[in-house]
Amino acid sequence: MAKKAYPLRINEDILKALQQWSDDELRSMNAQIEYILRDALRRSGRIRKPGDPEPVLINDLDNEEH
């Protein structure tokens, strides 16, 4: 997966907390931010975990031939 650069303006207190968290987890700040975003996206159902099956939509079941 290709990565793109994205400038981020962030509150200084949040930035300090993220730096401490990333240090505690032995990750770079960028990797920590990406980890947090990916986790939030998975929890909200916006992306799947690798290896998870393709979701089946109710409309897809209605269109199947019986």
C-alpha positions, 0 to 999 in steps of 0.5 A: 500500500502506497503512503502519502504525506499529509501535513497535520496541524495539531494541538501542542498538548495532544502532540506531547501526549502522542509523543509520550504514547509512541515512545511507550509503545516503541513506535515512531510518532507517525506509526502511532498516529497511523495505528490509532487512526486504523484502530478507530476506522476498524472499530467504526466499521469503515475498514476491515482487518486483513483476512476478514471476509468481505461483508455481505450486504442485505441487498446482495442477499435479496438479489440472489437467485433462489 
